[in-house]
Amino acid sequence: MKLRFLRLAALAAGLLSALALRADPVLAGHAGLKGQALDDEAVKAVLLGKKATVGDTRAVIIIAKAGAAQDAFLQAHVAMNTGQFQNHWRRLFMTGSGSAPKVVETEAEAVKLAAETPGAVLVVDSGAATGLTVLASK
C-alpha cells in the first residue's frame, strides 16, 4: 500500500513538473532573422503566404506534421489547425501562388531544419526554440 502511494506521488510530481516546464507556442525563425519582430497582422500575412519576406529575407515556412504548440498558435493567428493549414498551402501551390512549406515529422526536426535554413520560420514551443529568433508569441 505504501509503495503504491509513493508511486502515485512520484507520478503526480512528474506530471506537475512537466506542466510547469510547458511553454507557450511562438513563431520562431533562423538566427539570421534576429532583430525582426512581427505583429499579429504580419504573422498572419507570412503564414498565409500573403507576405513572402521577413525583413529583407524570403520566408521559408517549416511545419511539423503534428504538434500541440503548432496547432494552438495556428488556431490563434490564422484560425486553422495543422491539417487545414497544409490544405491551404496545397491550394496555393497548385494554383502557382506560393511555395509549399517544408513538412517534417517532428517539432525537433523542424527546429533543426530552421536552424540550418536562412529565412526559415516555424511555429514551435518556446522551450524548444533554442538557437532560433523569436519573431512573435501567442
C-alpha positions in Angstrom: 0.0 0.0 0.0 2.8 2.4 0.9 4.7 1.6 -2.2 1.6 2.3 -4.4 1.2 5.6 -2.7 4.8 6.5 -3.3 4.5 5.6 -7.0 1.4 7.7 -7.4 3.1 10.6 -5.6 6.1 10.3 -7.9 3.8 10.2 -11.0 1.9 13.3 -9.8 5.1 15.2 -9.2 6.4 14.3 -12.6 3.2 15.5 -14.3 3.2 18.7 -12.4 6.8 19.4 -13.3 6.1 18.6 -17.0 3.2 21.1 -16.9 5.4 23.7 -15.3 8.0 23.3 -18.0 5.4 23.6 -20.8 6.0 26.8 -22.6 3.9 28.9 -24.9 4.0 28.5 -28.7 5.9 31.1 -30.7 6.7 31.9 -34.3 10.5 31.5 -34.4 13.0 31.8 -37.2 16.5 31.3 -38.4 19.1 33.2 -36.3 19.7 35.4 -39.4 16.3 37.0 -38.7 17.5 38.4 -35.4 16.1 41.9 -34.8 12.8 41.2 -36.6 9.5 41.2 -34.8 6.2 40.6 -36.3 2.8 42.0 -35.2 -0.3 39.8 -35.5 -1.1 41.1 -38.9 2.4 40.4 -40.2 2.3 36.9 -38.7 -0.9 36.1 -40.4 0.3 37.5 -43.7 3.5 35.4 -43.6 1.8 32.2 -42.5 -0.9 32.5 -45.2 1.6 33.4 -48.0 0.4 37.0 -48.5 3.8 38.3 -47.5 6.8 36.4 -48.8 9.5 38.1 -46.7 10.5 38.7 -43.1 12.5 41.9 -43.3 14.6 41.6 -46.4 14.8 37.8 -46.3 12.5 35.4 -48.2 10.5 33.4 -45.7 10.7 29.6 -45.8 7.9 28.1 -43.8 8.6 24.8 -42.0 5.9 22.8 -40.2 5.8 19.6 -38.3 3.1 17.0 -39.3 1.5 17.5 -35.9 2.1 19.4 -32.7 0.1 20.8 -29.9 2.0 24.1 -29.8 1.8 24.5 -33.6 -2.0 23.8 -33.6 -2.6 26.3 -30.7 -0.6 29.1 -32.5 -2.2 28.4 -35.9 -5.7 28.5 -34.3 -4.9 31.8 -32.6 -3.4 33.5 -35.6 -5.0 32.1 -38.7 -8.0 30.2 -37.3 -6.7 26.8 -38.8 -5.3 23.6 -37.4 -2.3 22.0 -38.9 -4.3 19.9 -41.4 -6.3 23.0 -42.6 -3.0 25.0 -42.8 -1.4 22.3 -45.0 -4.5 22.2 -47.3 -4.4 26.0 -47.6 -0.8 25.7 -48.8 -1.6 22.8 -51.2 -4.2 25.0 -52.9 -1.7 27.9 -53.1 0.9 25.6 -54.5 -1.4 24.1 -57.1 -2.5 27.5 -58.4 1.1 28.7 -58.6 0.5 31.3 -55.8 3.2 30.1 -53.4 5.9 27.7 -52.5 4.7 24.9 -50.2 6.1 24.8 -46.7 8.7 22.2 -45.9 7.0 19.5 -43.9 8.9 17.3 -41.4 7.8 14.6 -39.0 8.5 16.2 -35.6 9.0 19.5 -33.9 12.6 18.6 -33.2 13.3 18.1 -36.9 11.6 21.4 -37.7 13.8 23.2 -35.2 16.9 21.6 -36.7 15.9 22.4 -40.2 15.1 26.0 -39.3 18.5 26.5 -37.7 20.1 25.4 -41.0 17.8 27.3 -43.4 18.2 31.0 -43.9 14.8 32.7 -43.8 13.1 29.8 -42.1 10.1 30.4 -39.9 8.2 27.9 -37.9 5.8 27.5 -35.0 7.3 25.8 -32.0 7.0 25.6 -28.3 9.1 28.4 -26.9 11.1 26.0 -24.8 12.3 24.2 -28.0 13.3 27.4 -29.8 16.9 27.2 -28.6 19.2 28.9 -31.1 16.3 30.4 -33.0 15.0 34.0 -33.1 11.5 34.5 -31.7 9.5 36.6 -34.1 6.1 36.6 -32.4 4.5 35.0 -29.4 0.9 34.0 -28.6 
